Structure formats: structure tokens, C-alpha cells
Amino acid sequence: MLFNSHIFVFVFLPLTLGGFLLIRALGLATGAVLWLLAASTLFYGWWNPAYLWLLYAIMLANYGLGRLLAEAPFSEAWRRALLVLGVGGNLAVLGWFKYANFIVDNLNAFAGTGISLQRITLPLAISFFIFQKIAFLVDTYRRETRPKDILRYSLFVVFFPQLIAGPIVRFQEVAPQFEADAVLRGRRRMGEDLALGFTIFGIGLFKKVMIADSIAQFATPFFDAAASGTRLDLVEAWIGATAYGLQLYFDFSGYSEMAVGLARMVGIRLPVNFWSPYKATSVIDFWRRWHITLSRFLRDYLYIPLGGNRRGKARRYLNVLLTMALGGLWHGASWNFLVWGTLHGAYLSINHLWRARGATGHGGVWWRRAATFAAVTVAWVFFRAANLPTAVAIVESMGGLNGISVPKRLAASALAKLHLFRFDGFLPHDLTPYAVRPYVVPLTLSLLLACWLLPNTFELTAGYRPAIMIYGGRRSASRWSWRPSPGWAALAALVLASAILGMGDGVSEFLYFQF
């Protein structure tokens, strides 16, 4: 079940929200938690009920290990052994479902073996809930959290707003909000929670349906053409890559906001997972803003345990490369994702080296913002392309190796003598939307300027603490601040209604849906 589907908006959400509010109004805190747990189980099982056993088996196993780590009178050596067992077990499950076919396919291709392995279906959201469990075990081992009753732990695991694509929540962040007194206190701010939740959800749904899904029609033809062997020119390659970067931006931003909005409707604050990443002035800054909870996980549970920056400069840069390469593979079992992660690791290493030389402020904010965006856009090609050769071909086109198409009047001018341009007509590959639809370039630039100039949703609503703020940037936009007023209610209703009307008959999956 997807947030942008009719069954979710018109059936699941009203029934879940209505039942929760009614049970909570009766003062039945445990009943309200049970209701959310049952609804979340249905939400996950809607995709494939057969995999509910896996979700609950992993959940119960990790709860048992967490209780042992927290309460059993073991020595530190035994506690460490339990932690290794738990983390190793979680990674083994993830490795089997997500990487077994990839490993076997590549082993057969490179070593000539004939190993046969049936295609393994990737369980929905397994990457997210496995990382969530690893964080839970490590935090429990470090005595930073302590599992309590299994009911509230279970809701922490399967809570539907964050189950499918994050944020990757830590137990200590949300578990106190599921306690009986916290659930009942939510009755006092029900109006604010509902108004704020529906506003944030509506903005997120609008971003997904009206922007991300619309810009996808401009990105897809370029990538499909490149995958079929068509050589793009410089303009085509950059338009396609930029359009995809914007599609992914609004798709993931939309999901992240819908998750926060849905949780807030029932009085729960989730961590902010997305904070205007295209405003970043460096790749370091980008990863503080993009998929914030994943960046936090990679830092706290991989980069720092590898040694972080405590073992010299060379080891530091190696740790960065390893962390980002593994972060890339977390996104998918593909050489493309490995290259994408490694490329960002190289970006980050260069960025840290640049800062170490005291060169942080050169070029001005806008130059650094544009350079960061360009670097990220090049990397997105590997994230999106069908395979590695296609990605390399598109990057070559972005570098101008295949020239640039221009109108005949320019092709006949003196510029043509410089051999910088080629010309195959106004529709060189019968795929150039910017030639057929002249508004594509202005639209793309307008969306990019919106990403750069406008306040984000959490800046607009900062006065009402919509979520757990784990990004350290600017948090207020006083001139544009949201408030529970008739004007904002009308605007939020208009945005939500427009998004619902724009959903259409089909349902487009989120780009992070099957990670």
C-alpha cells in the first residue's frame, strides 16, 4: 500500500486515524497502541502477506537479544559476543534476500561457474528495518537505550509512516512517545496535530504526484534512449540528468514529509530526514541534508567503528570511501550503486582535503552551490541508469564528448568551424522534449530555483515543532511561518485536493520503495 494510492487516502487513513482518535478519546492508551500496531501490520501485509513472518521473526529475535543485552548479568565479553551475533544475523538476512542473486550472477559471469539460484524476491523495506534493528542492538549494547514492553517495541518496528522508506528511527527517539501517559497527553493538542499533520502530508503528496511524477516524463526518455544505444549530446544529457535529479528530489522529499505528517496526525514526532539538500554548498553539507537518518547511521555505526578520523589522514579517507561504497550497495545490489557510493566517497574525501587546506570559503555561496549540484547530478546518472555502460555513456555526453546539437542557423555560422557542435536536426533522436516542448528547460530551471530559494516545509512549520530536528541548519522562516489559521487551512486544503485529483488511476511507486 502506498501513501499516494486511493486505497490509502480514502480507506486506510480515515479508518486508522478515526479508530485511533476514538480509542484514545476513551482513555485507552494501550488500546490505541494496539490499534496502530494492527493497522501497521495490515499496511505492510497489503504488499505481500507471506512476508509478514519475516518482519515479525526479525522483530522478535532482535527484541529478545535486546533484552539480554540490557538485563542479563553477562560479562562484557559475552555481551559483545551477543552483539556480534545479532548484527551478524541481521546482515546475513539482508545479504541473502538482497545480494545472493547479485553475488551468484557475478560469480558465474567472472569465474565461469554454473551455480543456479532461484530468483529471490526482495521483501519490502528490508534495508530500512534491518538497519533499524542494528541501530537498536548497538544502542542497547552501549546502554543508550533499554527495551521495555514488547507491545511498544513492536510498534516502533512496524509503525507505518516510517516502515517503508524511513526515516531510520532510533528506539530512544520514538519509544517514549508510545508510553501511555504520552499517548493520552496527545488529546490536548489533537487539533494542532491534525492541522499540522494534514498540511505536511498534503505538501508531500503534492510534491510526489504533481511534481516528481510529472518531471519523470522528461527524464525517462533520455535514459531509455541511452540504454538503447543512442548517443546523447551535451544538452540532452544534462537535461535528462537534471530532470532525474529533480524527480528524485521531490519524490523523496515528498515521501519524507508525508511520513512526518502521518505520524504527527497521531501525535508522534519522527526525525527530519530531508532538509533542502540542493542548497548545500559542499558535498559534506549535502550529506548532512540528504537522507539525514541514513547519513547518521553510516556515521555512527560504520564510519566511526572503522576508526573515523582517529587513525591518521590516509585511514580517514579510506574509511570515508568504504563507508560510502557500502552505503551505495545498501541502496541496491548493483555495480551502479557501488560506483555511485564510491563516487560520493571520493567527493567527500576531496571535500575534507580541501577544507583541511583552509579553502572552505572560496568562490562564494552560489558558485559552491552550483558546483555541488553539478557534482551530485553527475553521480545521479549512476543511480538511475539501467547499467554501468549506459551510465558511462551519459556521463561522457555530459562532458561534451558527443558534441551538442544546435539550430541550423548556428550550425552554419562561424562557430561550426570550431567543431564544437554537431547537428542532426531539431529532433536528432526523436526524444528531445526540449525541442518538442519549449517549456521543459524553463520548467526545470524554475524547479531548481525553487529548491534553492524557497523555505522548506519544516522551516515553514518550525514554530510548531513538527518533527525531531536532527539537522543543525536554519529552522525558522518567520515571514512564511505556518499557523493554524483560516488562510493556511484554505491553502493546505487546496494543495491536498490538487494532489488527490492529480493521483489519477495508476499508482507510481516511490523511488526508495524497494530499497
HUFEN-V419976 format. One record per helix or strand. SS is the DSSP state (@ for helix, = for strand). FROM is the first residue (numbers start at 1). TO is the last residue. If there is no record, write none. Layout:
BEGIN
ss,from,to
SS,FROM,TO
SS,FROM,TO
END
This chain:
BEGIN
ss,from,to
@,6,25
@,29,45
@,49,71
@,76,111
@,126,141
@,150,158
@,160,163
@,171,178
@,180,227
@,234,265
=,271,271
@,277,279
@,283,289
@,292,303
@,313,331
@,335,356
@,365,384
@,388,398
=,405,405
@,408,411
@,414,418
=,422,422
@,433,436
@,439,453
@,457,460
@,462,464
=,468,468
@,478,480
@,486,501
END
